[in-house]
Amino acid sequence: MQRNTKQYIGEIDTVRSIACLCVVLLHAINFGAGGGDYHEASGINKVWIAISSLLSFGTTTFIFISGMILAYSYPNKLPKNFYLERFKYIYLPFIFISLIFALYNSLGNVSGMPKLFVFNLMGYQHWFILVVLQFYLLYPLFNRLFQRYSPKLILFIALLINVTYLGVFNLFQVPINNKYFNYLWLQGYWAPFFGWIFYFTVAYYAGRNYDNFVMLIKKNKKWLYVLLPISIVISLNVNEIETFGFGSKRIDMIMFSTIMIFIIFLFAKKYKTPLILKVVSKYSFGIYLLHYLFLSIMDNLFKNLNIYSSLGYFSILILFIISIICSIFIIYLANNFKIGKFMFGKVKKTPKHSGEKNNNNTLLKDSV
């Protein structure tokens, strides 16, 4: 039996919105600071791109939030319509936006559109959605495991799997030189759940034992503050190692991302969520789907008008703000029509304050 009533986790709005903003800023930096190639960048560009690498924890945070809300709302079993709801409001928008990106990226070469569409459905553009959907399918297994075995054992095994999986792709070269293995080593390994299982497992425990989770991070906050700069230094140094790749799909980012998530929860628990972050949280799923499209459009516009040089790094802020505003505007318009929520997802309905009782179905519909 799932819990029929449950207090809304108000701090989720703050955490979700910060994660969303970090992902958008990451991509804005990559467009505005010379294309995002760290090893080819120099000077201030390299500093900006190094910052963007740390911001990649935002995607990991989305996975954490999804797992936490799932376990918090449905600690024992899922409702009958759960997977149908996920299909309608997560997978259908994923398919639609994959088509939009394929159409946009094939302008001038329409014959390449079907191939791009298939690549997008495989996670080329929005692989995070596929990761979350896999964990939804695996959720009953997590329930059984946590009911039978020690959480510490499960967490340790999940960490071992996560580190081993990422280690294979971080530390070893492609074993066979063909297009399939090359794609797997370049990006294909991002979508399988193995690379994110530790985050989801921690989130599952936190969701089932939320009060205890908050107590633990409060009790150990001094250690978090000590370990945070250490994890940043490690990650920045690993940036120099080309074989490790770049972004959130690295062994060293497990430590940094986990610490950042815990610290943001601490601040979210202490301070009331500002209105602007509540708005971003409501539209976060659609922003995630759309922002890169608007960044690409503006990037082409800036290049054609040759205004990057005059804007300098101020272009990052412009790209960041306009992509968010345009995304929210399109999502808002689309949700005024019945079909809109199947195109860009539903706009989240957030209770007025964190203590307000909320039906679990609402919580789960808003979980991504």
Phi, psi and omega in degrees: 000129172278163179289132182283325177230147183202140177293138177292135178279093186299325183292345177301324180301315179296313183296315181297315182293320178296318178299317180298313181296324179295318179296316180295316180296320176307309182289326177297320178296317181297326176283319187273351183239044170087027173093352172085008178270105186298316187284344175261350181279164178212162176061222182296327177304319181294324178295314179300315182290328175297320177297318180297328179296324178288327180292346181294350176297344181300319179296317177301322180296323177299318178296319179298313181299316180301315180293320181296311183294324179299310181290326180294320185272325182232074184289345183240313179206161182269151176290163186298325185267011187301307185290329175296318178297317180296322179296315184290318191254357176236307185286319178299315174300325177299315178296315182297314182289331175296322177292317179300315179294323179295319178295316182295315183283350178255012176301127183091350178210068187299330182296338181273356184299313181303319180294317178297321180298315179297317178301318180295322178293337177276356177105014181299320185259316185231059184298333181303323180299319180294324178297311182296318180297323177297318180291329174298318179292328182274352187304316177303326178294319178299319178302312181295318182296316182288338177281336185258329189237165179293134177303323179298320179294315181296318179297319179296315180295320179298319178296318180298315178298315182298311181295317181297315182297309179294326180299322179301315184274337178280322192255341185245146178281167179299124183288328180231126184273083171218172188296330182286312179290325178298319178292320179300315182285332181283312185209338186300333182284353181294320191284323179302144188293342183303327183283358185224006189294328180294316180299315181293323180294316176299318180296321179299312178299317181296322180290320180287335183230055191298314180300319178293323178299312179298319180298319181294315182288330175292318181295327185251021184297328179298320178293323179297317180292330177285318184284336182301305180298328178296315180294327178294315179299317179299312182295320179295324177289323179294334176305331182284345182268105187297328183292344181276351183075204187212145176100205190280347187268051182227154181300315185294336182286345178298314180294309182298312183297316180297315179297317180298317179299314180297317181293320178296322176298321178300312180292321180295327178289330185274324187244148178290142181291122178297154183302318182298325178287329176296320179295313179299320179298318180299325185255010191300319182296313179294323177298316178302318182291321193259334192301323184293328177297314179291325176297318180295317179298313180293324178299314178297320179296313180298321180291318180294325180272355178055048183249000177301319183295324180282328180282327183064217181284353173297338178299330180298314180295319179297312178302315182299308185291313184293322180296323178291313181299314180297319179298312180298319181298313180295317180296317180298313179298314183297323182285357171280352177243149183301325183283342186301320182290341176273351180264317185232010182086167181275146173285130185292144175254110184256132175302157184292332177210161190294341182270357183288136179290147186213138179291141183298329179299320178296318180301314185286328177296335182257020193280347181257000000 
